[in-house]
């Protein structure tokens, strides 16, 4: 199951729903979430048409991945209990367990 509780004590409460989503993302999906990087790369002459041309956008995403050393992996984000994610992705991590451990270690920064 890709949903987890940010507070482990709520796992056994009958009316409690999970509030964290963990999923595996590719390097391209992670690069798509780097909004500041995308904005900066679109200022470059070779990527000015990235918002209108899919092949230019793909080349830009590949450049973001290469220049930032982005790899795929498991990422987590908060969501309203029982709903789809509504925060930025955190990660990537090598496994679901590492992603959940990071989320619970950093709960005070996001919750």
PDB file as gemmi writes it, atoms N, CA and C in Angstrom:
CRYST1    1.000    1.000    1.000  90.00  90.00  90.00 P 1                      
ATOM      1  N   UNK A   1       0.844  -1.179   0.000  1.00  0.00           N  
ATOM      2  CA  UNK A   1       0.000   0.000   0.000  1.00  0.00           C  
ATOM      3  C   UNK A   1       0.892   1.245   0.000  1.00  0.00           C  
ATOM      4  N   UNK A   2       0.626   2.212  -0.853  1.00  0.00           N  
ATOM      5  CA  UNK A   2       1.492   3.391  -0.934  1.00  0.00           C  
ATOM      6  C   UNK A   2       1.202   4.456   0.117  1.00  0.00           C  
ATOM      7  N   UNK A   3       0.178   4.269   0.945  1.00  0.00           N  
ATOM      8  CA  UNK A   3      -0.173   5.266   1.951  1.00  0.00           C  
ATOM      9  C   UNK A   3       0.334   4.859   3.324  1.00  0.00           C  
ATOM     10  N   UNK A   4       0.828   5.851   4.070  1.00  0.00           N  
ATOM     11  CA  UNK A   4       1.364   5.614   5.409  1.00  0.00           C  
ATOM     12  C   UNK A   4       0.878   6.710   6.344  1.00  0.00           C  
ATOM     13  N   UNK A   5       1.010   6.456   7.629  1.00  0.00           N  
ATOM     14  CA  UNK A   5       0.662   7.441   8.651  1.00  0.00           C  
ATOM     15  C   UNK A   5       1.915   8.205   9.055  1.00  0.00           C  
ATOM     16  N   UNK A   6       1.825   9.519   9.109  1.00  0.00           N  
ATOM     17  CA  UNK A   6       2.964  10.297   9.587  1.00  0.00           C  
ATOM     18  C   UNK A   6       3.153  10.088  11.086  1.00  0.00           C  
ATOM     19  N   UNK A   7       2.071   9.809  11.774  1.00  0.00           N  
ATOM     20  CA  UNK A   7       2.103   9.535  13.209  1.00  0.00           C  
ATOM     21  C   UNK A   7       1.730   8.072  13.411  1.00  0.00           C  
ATOM     22  N   UNK A   8       2.713   7.252  13.748  1.00  0.00           N  
ATOM     23  CA  UNK A   8       2.486   5.803  13.875  1.00  0.00           C  
ATOM     24  C   UNK A   8       1.404   5.458  14.886  1.00  0.00           C  
ATOM     25  N   UNK A   9       1.182   6.307  15.881  1.00  0.00           N  
ATOM     26  CA  UNK A   9       0.190   6.003  16.913  1.00  0.00           C  
ATOM     27  C   UNK A   9      -1.233   6.007  16.360  1.00  0.00           C  
ATOM     28  N   UNK A  10      -1.448   6.602  15.192  1.00  0.00           N  
ATOM     29  CA  UNK A  10      -2.788   6.664  14.611  1.00  0.00           C  
ATOM     30  C   UNK A  10      -3.135   5.453  13.752  1.00  0.00           C  
ATOM     31  N   UNK A  11      -2.164   4.566  13.530  1.00  0.00           N  
ATOM     32  CA  UNK A  11      -2.392   3.413  12.655  1.00  0.00           C  
ATOM     33  C   UNK A  11      -3.514   2.503  13.154  1.00  0.00           C  
ATOM     34  N   UNK A  12      -3.700   2.409  14.446  1.00  0.00           N  
ATOM     35  CA  UNK A  12      -4.711   1.509  14.998  1.00  0.00           C  
ATOM     36  C   UNK A  12      -6.025   2.201  15.347  1.00  0.00           C  
ATOM     37  N   UNK A  13      -6.112   3.495  15.122  1.00  0.00           N  
ATOM     38  CA  UNK A  13      -7.360   4.215  15.369  1.00  0.00           C  
ATOM     39  C   UNK A  13      -8.343   3.913  14.248  1.00  0.00           C  
ATOM     40  N   UNK A  14      -9.534   3.556  14.597  1.00  0.00           N  
ATOM     41  CA  UNK A  14     -10.515   3.086  13.618  1.00  0.00           C  
ATOM     42  C   UNK A  14     -10.942   4.166  12.629  1.00  0.00           C  
ATOM     43  N   UNK A  15     -10.981   5.421  13.051  1.00  0.00           N  
ATOM     44  CA  UNK A  15     -11.441   6.497  12.170  1.00  0.00           C  
ATOM     45  C   UNK A  15     -10.301   7.349  11.608  1.00  0.00           C  
ATOM     46  N   UNK A  16      -9.098   6.863  11.700  1.00  0.00           N  
ATOM     47  CA  UNK A  16      -7.938   7.602  11.210  1.00  0.00           C  
ATOM     48  C   UNK A  16      -7.561   7.114   9.803  1.00  0.00           C  
ATOM     49  N   UNK A  17      -7.168   8.052   8.964  1.00  0.00           N  
ATOM     50  CA  UNK A  17      -6.738   7.718   7.601  1.00  0.00           C  
ATOM     51  C   UNK A  17      -5.278   8.115   7.417  1.00  0.00           C  
ATOM     52  N   UNK A  18      -4.547   7.409   6.535  1.00  0.00           N  
ATOM     53  CA  UNK A  18      -3.144   7.759   6.283  1.00  0.00           C  
ATOM     54  C   UNK A  18      -3.016   9.132   5.630  1.00  0.00           C  
ATOM     55  N   UNK A  19      -1.895   9.802   5.904  1.00  0.00           N  
ATOM     56  CA  UNK A  19      -1.703  11.156   5.397  1.00  0.00           C  
ATOM     57  C   UNK A  19      -0.383  11.355   4.655  1.00  0.00           C  
ATOM     58  N   UNK A  20       0.261  10.254   4.267  1.00  0.00           N  
ATOM     59  CA  UNK A  20       1.512  10.335   3.504  1.00  0.00           C  
ATOM     60  C   UNK A  20       1.437   9.321   2.369  1.00  0.00           C  
ATOM     61  N   UNK A  21       1.884   9.746   1.199  1.00  0.00           N  
ATOM     62  CA  UNK A  21       1.895   8.864   0.032  1.00  0.00           C  
ATOM     63  C   UNK A  21       3.338   8.614  -0.359  1.00  0.00           C  
ATOM     64  N   UNK A  22       3.701   7.348  -0.552  1.00  0.00           N  
ATOM     65  CA  UNK A  22       5.040   6.961  -0.988  1.00  0.00           C  
ATOM     66  C   UNK A  22       4.903   6.226  -2.316  1.00  0.00           C  
ATOM     67  N   UNK A  23       5.692   6.644  -3.293  1.00  0.00           N  
ATOM     68  CA  UNK A  23       5.649   5.993  -4.594  1.00  0.00           C  
ATOM     69  C   UNK A  23       7.019   6.068  -5.254  1.00  0.00           C  
ATOM     70  N   UNK A  24       7.223   5.236  -6.257  1.00  0.00           N  
ATOM     71  CA  UNK A  24       8.482   5.243  -6.991  1.00  0.00           C  
ATOM     72  C   UNK A  24       8.348   6.164  -8.203  1.00  0.00           C  
ATOM     73  N   UNK A  25       9.280   7.088  -8.330  1.00  0.00           N  
ATOM     74  CA  UNK A  25       9.281   8.026  -9.444  1.00  0.00           C  
ATOM     75  C   UNK A  25      10.540   7.842 -10.284  1.00  0.00           C  
ATOM     76  N   UNK A  26      10.407   8.069 -11.574  1.00  0.00           N  
ATOM     77  CA  UNK A  26      11.570   8.016 -12.457  1.00  0.00           C  
ATOM     78  C   UNK A  26      12.342   9.327 -12.330  1.00  0.00           C  
ATOM     79  N   UNK A  27      13.544   9.357 -12.863  1.00  0.00           N  
ATOM     80  CA  UNK A  27      14.349  10.573 -12.831  1.00  0.00           C  
ATOM     81  C   UNK A  27      13.624  11.706 -13.564  1.00  0.00           C  
ATOM     82  N   UNK A  28      12.944  11.390 -14.657  1.00  0.00           N  
ATOM     83  CA  UNK A  28      12.200  12.410 -15.404  1.00  0.00           C  
ATOM     84  C   UNK A  28      11.058  12.988 -14.570  1.00  0.00           C  
ATOM     85  N   UNK A  29      10.342  12.133 -13.856  1.00  0.00           N  
ATOM     86  CA  UNK A  29       9.234  12.615 -13.018  1.00  0.00           C  
ATOM     87  C   UNK A  29       9.746  13.498 -11.888  1.00  0.00           C  
ATOM     88  N   UNK A  30      10.881  13.152 -11.336  1.00  0.00           N  
ATOM     89  CA  UNK A  30      11.470  13.963 -10.265  1.00  0.00           C  
ATOM     90  C   UNK A  30      11.928  15.305 -10.831  1.00  0.00           C  
ATOM     91  N   UNK A  31      12.571  15.288 -11.993  1.00  0.00           N  
ATOM     92  CA  UNK A  31      13.035  16.532 -12.616  1.00  0.00           C  
ATOM     93  C   UNK A  31      11.864  17.448 -12.959  1.00  0.00           C  
ATOM     94  N   UNK A  32      10.731  16.887 -13.340  1.00  0.00           N  
ATOM     95  CA  UNK A  32       9.537  17.681 -13.642  1.00  0.00           C  
ATOM     96  C   UNK A  32       9.082  18.467 -12.417  1.00  0.00           C  
ATOM     97  N   UNK A  33       9.353  17.956 -11.225  1.00  0.00           N  
ATOM     98  CA  UNK A  33       8.937  18.618  -9.986  1.00  0.00           C  
ATOM     99  C   UNK A  33       9.907  19.702  -9.534  1.00  0.00           C  
ATOM    100  N   UNK A  34      11.037  19.838 -10.188  1.00  0.00           N  
ATOM    101  CA  UNK A  34      12.009  20.876  -9.850  1.00  0.00           C  
ATOM    102  C   UNK A  34      11.597  22.173 -10.538  1.00  0.00           C  
ATOM    103  N   UNK A  35      10.607  22.852 -10.002  1.00  0.00           N  
ATOM    104  CA  UNK A  35      10.048  24.035 -10.654  1.00  0.00           C  
ATOM    105  C   UNK A  35      11.082  25.141 -10.863  1.00  0.00           C  
ATOM    106  N   UNK A  36      11.901  25.421  -9.856  1.00  0.00           N  
ATOM    107  CA  UNK A  36      12.903  26.476  -9.989  1.00  0.00           C  
ATOM    108  C   UNK A  36      13.922  26.139 -11.080  1.00  0.00           C  
ATOM    109  N   UNK A  37      14.338  24.884 -11.125  1.00  0.00           N  
ATOM    110  CA  UNK A  37      15.288  24.457 -12.154  1.00  0.00           C  
ATOM    111  C   UNK A  37      14.680  24.595 -13.548  1.00  0.00           C  
ATOM    112  N   UNK A  38      13.431  24.155 -13.700  1.00  0.00           N  
ATOM    113  CA  UNK A  38      12.772  24.271 -15.001  1.00  0.00           C  
ATOM    114  C   UNK A  38      12.712  25.727 -15.445  1.00  0.00           C  
ATOM    115  N   UNK A  39      12.363  26.603 -14.537  1.00  0.00           N  
ATOM    116  CA  UNK A  39      12.275  28.032 -14.852  1.00  0.00           C  
ATOM    117  C   UNK A  39      13.629  28.566 -15.319  1.00  0.00           C  
ATOM    118  N   UNK A  40      14.692  28.206 -14.592  1.00  0.00           N  
ATOM    119  CA  UNK A  40      16.039  28.674 -14.968  1.00  0.00           C  
ATOM    120  C   UNK A  40      16.482  28.086 -16.306  1.00  0.00           C  
ATOM    121  N   UNK A  41      16.187  26.818 -16.539  1.00  0.00           N  
ATOM    122  CA  UNK A  41      16.594  26.182 -17.799  1.00  0.00           C  
ATOM    123  C   UNK A  41      15.835  26.778 -18.986  1.00  0.00           C  
ATOM    124  N   UNK A  42      14.582  27.196 -18.774  1.00  0.00           N  
ATOM    125  CA  UNK A  42      13.800  27.767 -19.869  1.00  0.00           C  
ATOM    126  C   UNK A  42      14.313  29.146 -20.290  1.00  0.00           C  
ATOM    127  N   UNK A  43      15.188  29.730 -19.501  1.00  0.00           N  
ATOM    128  CA  UNK A  43      15.814  30.998 -19.883  1.00  0.00           C  
ATOM    129  C   UNK A  43      16.933  30.783 -20.895  1.00  0.00           C  
ATOM    130  N   UNK A  44      17.431  29.567 -20.978  1.00  0.00           N  
ATOM    131  CA  UNK A  44      18.501  29.264 -21.932  1.00  0.00           C  
ATOM    132  C   UNK A  44      17.939  29.283 -23.354  1.00  0.00           C  
ATOM    133  N   UNK A  45      18.714  29.784 -24.296  1.00  0.00           N  
ATOM    134  CA  UNK A  45      18.215  29.901 -25.680  1.00  0.00           C  
ATOM    135  C   UNK A  45      17.739  28.574 -26.273  1.00  0.00           C  
ATOM    136  N   UNK A  46      18.427  27.492 -25.973  1.00  0.00           N  
ATOM    137  CA  UNK A  46      18.054  26.205 -26.577  1.00  0.00           C  
ATOM    138  C   UNK A  46      16.771  25.616 -26.004  1.00  0.00           C  
ATOM    139  N   UNK A  47      16.290  26.153 -24.870  1.00  0.00           N  
ATOM    140  CA  UNK A  47      15.084  25.609 -24.236  1.00  0.00           C  
ATOM    141  C   UNK A  47      13.933  26.616 -24.159  1.00  0.00           C  
ATOM    142  N   UNK A  48      14.029  27.734 -24.867  1.00  0.00           N  
ATOM    143  CA  UNK A  48      12.987  28.770 -24.806  1.00  0.00           C  
ATOM    144  C   UNK A  48      11.618  28.261 -25.249  1.00  0.00           C  
ATOM    145  N   UNK A  49      11.576  27.273 -26.125  1.00  0.00           N  
ATOM    146  CA  UNK A  49      10.304  26.742 -26.625  1.00  0.00           C  
ATOM    147  C   UNK A  49       9.829  25.515 -25.848  1.00  0.00           C  
ATOM    148  N   UNK A  50      10.426  25.238 -24.719  1.00  0.00           N  
ATOM    149  CA  UNK A  50      10.083  24.030 -23.961  1.00  0.00           C  
ATOM    150  C   UNK A  50       8.627  24.002 -23.517  1.00  0.00           C  
ATOM    151  N   UNK A  51       8.018  25.159 -23.318  1.00  0.00           N  
ATOM    152  CA  UNK A  51       6.613  25.177 -22.897  1.00  0.00           C  
ATOM    153  C   UNK A  51       5.663  24.898 -24.057  1.00  0.00           C  
ATOM    154  N   UNK A  52       6.164  24.967 -25.303  1.00  0.00           N  
ATOM    155  CA  UNK A  52       5.305  24.766 -26.469  1.00  0.00           C  
ATOM    156  C   UNK A  52       5.681  23.546 -27.305  1.00  0.00           C  
ATOM    157  N   UNK A  53       6.888  23.026 -27.126  1.00  0.00           N  
ATOM    158  CA  UNK A  53       7.380  21.952 -27.967  1.00  0.00           C  
ATOM    159  C   UNK A  53       7.824  20.794 -27.080  1.00  0.00           C  
ATOM    160  N   UNK A  54       7.160  19.661 -27.236  1.00  0.00           N  
ATOM    161  CA  UNK A  54       7.430  18.514 -26.374  1.00  0.00           C  
ATOM    162  C   UNK A  54       8.845  17.962 -26.536  1.00  0.00           C  
ATOM    163  N   UNK A  55       9.378  17.947 -27.756  1.00  0.00           N  
ATOM    164  CA  UNK A  55      10.733  17.413 -27.937  1.00  0.00           C  
ATOM    165  C   UNK A  55      11.771  18.329 -27.282  1.00  0.00           C  
ATOM    166  N   UNK A  56      11.551  19.632 -27.314  1.00  0.00           N  
ATOM    167  CA  UNK A  56      12.452  20.566 -26.633  1.00  0.00           C  
ATOM    168  C   UNK A  56      12.330  20.379 -25.125  1.00  0.00           C  
ATOM    169  N   UNK A  57      11.100  20.175 -24.645  1.00  0.00           N  
ATOM    170  CA  UNK A  57      10.885  19.960 -23.206  1.00  0.00           C  
ATOM    171  C   UNK A  57      11.602  18.692 -22.733  1.00  0.00           C  
ATOM    172  N   UNK A  58      11.522  17.626 -23.513  1.00  0.00           N  
ATOM    173  CA  UNK A  58      12.206  16.383 -23.158  1.00  0.00           C  
ATOM    174  C   UNK A  58      13.713  16.582 -23.094  1.00  0.00           C  
ATOM    175  N   UNK A  59      14.264  17.333 -24.036  1.00  0.00           N  
ATOM    176  CA  UNK A  59      15.702  17.629 -24.017  1.00  0.00           C  
ATOM    177  C   UNK A  59      16.066  18.453 -22.790  1.00  0.00           C  
ATOM    178  N   UNK A  60      15.204  19.383 -22.420  1.00  0.00           N  
ATOM    179  CA  UNK A  60      15.449  20.205 -21.238  1.00  0.00           C  
ATOM    180  C   UNK A  60      15.421  19.336 -19.975  1.00  0.00           C  
ATOM    181  N   UNK A  61      14.448  18.445 -19.865  1.00  0.00           N  
ATOM    182  CA  UNK A  61      14.357  17.552 -18.704  1.00  0.00           C  
ATOM    183  C   UNK A  61      15.599  16.668 -18.643  1.00  0.00           C  
ATOM    184  N   UNK A  62      16.047  16.152 -19.779  1.00  0.00           N  
ATOM    185  CA  UNK A  62      17.270  15.342 -19.818  1.00  0.00           C  
ATOM    186  C   UNK A  62      18.477  16.153 -19.343  1.00  0.00           C  
ATOM    187  N   UNK A  63      18.545  17.428 -19.727  1.00  0.00           N  
ATOM    188  CA  UNK A  63      19.650  18.291 -19.285  1.00  0.00           C  
ATOM    189  C   UNK A  63      19.580  18.548 -17.783  1.00  0.00           C  
ATOM    190  N   UNK A  64      18.380  18.737 -17.253  1.00  0.00           N  
ATOM    191  CA  UNK A  64      18.216  18.930 -15.798  1.00  0.00           C  
ATOM    192  C   UNK A  64      18.691  17.690 -15.052  1.00  0.00           C  
ATOM    193  N   UNK A  65      18.309  16.526 -15.557  1.00  0.00           N  
ATOM    194  CA  UNK A  65      18.710  15.258 -14.926  1.00  0.00           C  
ATOM    195  C   UNK A  65      20.232  15.116 -14.934  1.00  0.00           C  
ATOM    196  N   UNK A  66      20.827  15.371 -16.089  1.00  0.00           N  
ATOM    197  CA  UNK A  66      22.273  15.211 -16.221  1.00  0.00           C  
ATOM    198  C   UNK A  66      23.044  16.202 -15.354  1.00  0.00           C  
ATOM    199  N   UNK A  67      22.667  17.476 -15.392  1.00  0.00           N  
ATOM    200  CA  UNK A  67      23.410  18.502 -14.660  1.00  0.00           C  
ATOM    201  C   UNK A  67      23.238  18.418 -13.145  1.00  0.00           C  
ATOM    202  N   UNK A  68      22.105  17.885 -12.699  1.00  0.00           N  
ATOM    203  CA  UNK A  68      21.857  17.787 -11.259  1.00  0.00           C  
ATOM    204  C   UNK A  68      22.068  16.380 -10.704  1.00  0.00           C  
ATOM    205  N   UNK A  69      22.410  15.424 -11.568  1.00  0.00           N  
ATOM    206  CA  UNK A  69      22.653  14.057 -11.113  1.00  0.00           C  
ATOM    207  C   UNK A  69      21.423  13.407 -10.509  1.00  0.00           C  
ATOM    208  N   UNK A  70      20.267  13.684 -11.063  1.00  0.00           N  
ATOM    209  CA  UNK A  70      19.008  13.156 -10.534  1.00  0.00           C  
ATOM    210  C   UNK A  70      18.873  11.689 -10.897  1.00  0.00           C  
ATOM    211  N   UNK A  71      18.449  10.890  -9.937  1.00  0.00           N  
ATOM    212  CA  UNK A  71      18.166   9.476 -10.176  1.00  0.00           C  
ATOM    213  C   UNK A  71      16.732   9.192  -9.749  1.00  0.00           C  
ATOM    214  N   UNK A  72      16.198   8.113 -10.228  1.00  0.00           N  
ATOM    215  CA  UNK A  72      14.867   7.703  -9.815  1.00  0.00           C  
ATOM    216  C   UNK A  72      14.924   7.031  -8.452  1.00  0.00           C  
ATOM    217  N   UNK A  73      13.764   6.860  -7.848  1.00  0.00           N  
ATOM    218  CA  UNK A  73      13.696   6.197  -6.556  1.00  0.00           C  
ATOM    219  C   UNK A  73      12.362   6.450  -5.884  1.00  0.00           C  
ATOM    220  N   UNK A  74      12.269   6.050  -4.636  1.00  0.00           N  
ATOM    221  CA  UNK A  74      11.032   6.213  -3.876  1.00  0.00           C  
ATOM    222  C   UNK A  74      10.981   7.601  -3.252  1.00  0.00           C  
ATOM    223  N   UNK A  75       9.832   8.255  -3.399  1.00  0.00           N  
ATOM    224  CA  UNK A  75       9.629   9.596  -2.862  1.00  0.00           C  
ATOM    225  C   UNK A  75       8.362   9.600  -2.019  1.00  0.00           C  
ATOM    226  N   UNK A  76       8.266  10.579  -1.124  1.00  0.00           N  
ATOM    227  CA  UNK A  76       7.071  10.702  -0.290  1.00  0.00           C  
ATOM    228  C   UNK A  76       6.563  12.132  -0.312  1.00  0.00           C  
ATOM    229  N   UNK A  77       5.266  12.283  -0.047  1.00  0.00           N  
ATOM    230  CA  UNK A  77       4.684  13.613   0.100  1.00  0.00           C  
ATOM    231  C   UNK A  77       3.453  13.510   1.002  1.00  0.00           C  
ATOM    232  N   UNK A  78       3.143  14.619   1.636  1.00  0.00           N  
ATOM    233  CA  UNK A  78       1.964  14.675   2.500  1.00  0.00           C  
ATOM    234  C   UNK A  78       0.710  14.869   1.670  1.00  0.00           C  
ATOM    235  N   UNK A  79      -0.400  14.436   2.234  1.00  0.00           N  
ATOM    236  CA  UNK A  79      -1.703  14.652   1.628  1.00  0.00           C  
ATOM    237  C   UNK A  79      -2.729  14.773   2.754  1.00  0.00           C  
ATOM    238  N   UNK A  80      -3.873  15.330   2.442  1.00  0.00           N  
ATOM    239  CA  UNK A  80      -4.943  15.319   3.426  1.00  0.00           C  
ATOM    240  C   UNK A  80      -5.326  13.864   3.639  1.00  0.00           C  
ATOM    241  N   UNK A  81      -5.667  13.465   4.843  1.00  0.00           N  
ATOM    242  CA  UNK A  81      -5.994  12.062   5.086  1.00  0.00           C  
ATOM    243  C   UNK A  81      -7.023  11.514   4.105  1.00  0.00           C  
ATOM    244  N   UNK A  82      -6.637  10.438   3.419  1.00  0.00           N  
ATOM    245  CA  UNK A  82      -7.513   9.784   2.466  1.00  0.00           C  
ATOM    246  C   UNK A  82      -7.575  10.452   1.102  1.00  0.00           C  
ATOM    247  N   UNK A  83      -6.758  11.465   0.857  1.00  0.00           N  
ATOM    248  CA  UNK A  83      -6.805  12.217  -0.410  1.00  0.00           C  
ATOM    249  C   UNK A  83      -5.502  12.072  -1.194  1.00  0.00           C  
ATOM    250  N   UNK A  84      -5.493  12.649  -2.373  1.00  0.00           N  
ATOM    251  CA  UNK A  84      -4.297  12.651  -3.209  1.00  0.00           C  
ATOM    252  C   UNK A  84      -3.248  13.606  -2.648  1.00  0.00           C  
ATOM    253  N   UNK A  85      -1.987  13.447  -3.038  1.00  0.00           N  
ATOM    254  CA  UNK A  85      -0.904  14.296  -2.528  1.00  0.00           C  
ATOM    255  C   UNK A  85      -1.113  15.767  -2.843  1.00  0.00           C  
ATOM    256  N   UNK A  86      -0.673  16.628  -1.913  1.00  0.00           N  
ATOM    257  CA  UNK A  86      -0.780  18.062  -2.144  1.00  0.00           C  
ATOM    258  C   UNK A  86       0.458  18.831  -1.693  1.00  0.00           C  
ATOM    259  N   UNK A  87       1.580  18.137  -1.576  1.00  0.00           N  
ATOM    260  CA  UNK A  87       2.826  18.806  -1.207  1.00  0.00           C  
ATOM    261  C   UNK A  87       3.907  18.417  -2.218  1.00  0.00           C  
ATOM    262  N   UNK A  88       5.080  19.009  -2.074  1.00  0.00           N  
ATOM    263  CA  UNK A  88       6.201  18.652  -2.947  1.00  0.00           C  
ATOM    264  C   UNK A  88       6.731  17.280  -2.563  1.00  0.00           C  
ATOM    265  N   UNK A  89       7.289  16.587  -3.545  1.00  0.00           N  
ATOM    266  CA  UNK A  89       7.879  15.275  -3.308  1.00  0.00           C  
ATOM    267  C   UNK A  89       9.208  15.431  -2.591  1.00  0.00           C  
ATOM    268  N   UNK A  90       9.492  14.542  -1.663  1.00  0.00           N  
ATOM    269  CA  UNK A  90      10.769  14.488  -0.957  1.00  0.00           C  
ATOM    270  C   UNK A  90      11.446  13.183  -1.339  1.00  0.00           C  
ATOM    271  N   UNK A  91      12.701  13.235  -1.692  1.00  0.00           N  
ATOM    272  CA  UNK A  91      13.415  12.036  -2.089  1.00  0.00           C  
ATOM    273  C   UNK A  91      14.299  12.352  -3.273  1.00  0.00           C  
ATOM    274  N   UNK A  92      14.794  11.363  -3.931  1.00  0.00           N  
ATOM    275  CA  UNK A  92      14.461   9.949  -3.904  1.00  0.00           C  
ATOM    276  C   UNK A  92      15.263   9.152  -2.872  1.00  0.00           C  
ATOM    277  N   UNK A  93      14.715   8.000  -2.546  1.00  0.00           N  
ATOM    278  CA  UNK A  93      15.341   7.069  -1.622  1.00  0.00           C  
ATOM    279  C   UNK A  93      15.411   5.700  -2.284  1.00  0.00           C  
ATOM    280  N   UNK A  94      16.305   4.851  -1.799  1.00  0.00           N  
ATOM    281  CA  UNK A  94      16.524   3.536  -2.409  1.00  0.00           C  
ATOM    282  C   UNK A  94      15.381   2.559  -2.141  1.00  0.00           C  
ATOM    283  N   UNK A  95      14.609   2.760  -1.068  1.00  0.00           N  
ATOM    284  CA  UNK A  95      13.525   1.838  -0.738  1.00  0.00           C  
ATOM    285  C   UNK A  95      12.371   2.583  -0.077  1.00  0.00           C  
ATOM    286  N   UNK A  96      11.233   1.917  -0.015  1.00  0.00           N  
ATOM    287  CA  UNK A  96      10.057   2.481   0.654  1.00  0.00           C  
ATOM    288  C   UNK A  96      10.368   2.714   2.133  1.00  0.00           C  
ATOM    289  N   UNK A  97      11.070   1.760   2.746  1.00  0.00           N  
ATOM    290  CA  UNK A  97      11.394   1.864   4.164  1.00  0.00           C  
ATOM    291  C   UNK A  97      12.231   3.106   4.472  1.00  0.00           C  
ATOM    292  N   UNK A  98      13.200   3.399   3.603  1.00  0.00           N  
ATOM    293  CA  UNK A  98      14.028   4.596   3.797  1.00  0.00           C  
ATOM    294  C   UNK A  98      13.213   5.872   3.617  1.00  0.00           C  
ATOM    295  N   UNK A  99      12.287   5.862   2.663  1.00  0.00           N  
ATOM    296  CA  UNK A  99      11.429   7.029   2.448  1.00  0.00           C  
ATOM    297  C   UNK A  99      10.544   7.276   3.664  1.00  0.00           C  
ATOM    298  N   UNK A 100       9.947   6.219   4.208  1.00  0.00           N  
ATOM    299  CA  UNK A 100       9.085   6.350   5.382  1.00  0.00           C  
ATOM    300  C   UNK A 100       9.901   6.795   6.595  1.00  0.00           C  
ATOM    301  N   UNK A 101      11.096   6.249   6.752  1.00  0.00           N  
ATOM    302  CA  UNK A 101      11.953   6.646   7.878  1.00  0.00           C  
ATOM    303  C   UNK A 101      12.316   8.123   7.782  1.00  0.00           C  
ATOM    304  N   UNK A 102      12.634   8.606   6.574  1.00  0.00           N  
ATOM    305  CA  UNK A 102      12.945  10.023   6.393  1.00  0.00           C  
ATOM    306  C   UNK A 102      11.727  10.889   6.708  1.00  0.00           C  
ATOM    307  N   UNK A 103      10.566  10.474   6.244  1.00  0.00           N  
ATOM    308  CA  UNK A 103       9.341  11.226   6.503  1.00  0.00           C  
ATOM    309  C   UNK A 103       9.092  11.347   7.998  1.00  0.00           C  
ATOM    310  N   UNK A 104       9.211  10.266   8.712  1.00  0.00           N  
ATOM    311  CA  UNK A 104       8.936  10.297  10.156  1.00  0.00           C  
ATOM    312  C   UNK A 104      10.018  11.063  10.914  1.00  0.00           C  
ATOM    313  N   UNK A 105      11.233  11.071  10.407  1.00  0.00           N  
ATOM    314  CA  UNK A 105      12.318  11.827  11.064  1.00  0.00           C  
ATOM    315  C   UNK A 105      12.165  13.324  10.844  1.00  0.00           C  
ATOM    316  N   UNK A 106      11.498  13.702   9.762  1.00  0.00           N  
ATOM    317  CA  UNK A 106      11.341  15.123   9.419  1.00  0.00           C  
ATOM    318  C   UNK A 106       9.925  15.633   9.584  1.00  0.00           C  
ATOM    319  N   UNK A 107       9.114  14.950  10.348  1.00  0.00           N  
ATOM    320  CA  UNK A 107       7.695  15.307  10.483  1.00  0.00           C  
ATOM    321  C   UNK A 107       7.509  16.725  11.010  1.00  0.00           C  
ATOM    322  N   UNK A 108       8.384  17.181  11.922  1.00  0.00           N  
ATOM    323  CA  UNK A 108       8.216  18.515  12.489  1.00  0.00           C  
ATOM    324  C   UNK A 108       8.471  19.610  11.456  1.00  0.00           C  
ATOM    325  N   UNK A 109       9.203  19.297  10.385  1.00  0.00           N  
ATOM    326  CA  UNK A 109       9.469  20.285   9.343  1.00  0.00           C  
ATOM    327  C   UNK A 109       8.310  20.447   8.360  1.00  0.00           C  
ATOM    328  N   UNK A 110       7.433  19.455   8.286  1.00  0.00           N  
ATOM    329  CA  UNK A 110       6.363  19.475   7.291  1.00  0.00           C  
ATOM    330  C   UNK A 110       4.971  19.451   7.890  1.00  0.00           C  
ATOM    331  N   UNK A 111       4.812  18.812   9.023  1.00  0.00           N  
ATOM    332  CA  UNK A 111       3.478  18.577   9.578  1.00  0.00           C  
ATOM    333  C   UNK A 111       2.839  19.730  10.256  1.00  0.00           C  
TER     334      UNK A 111                                                      
END                                                                             
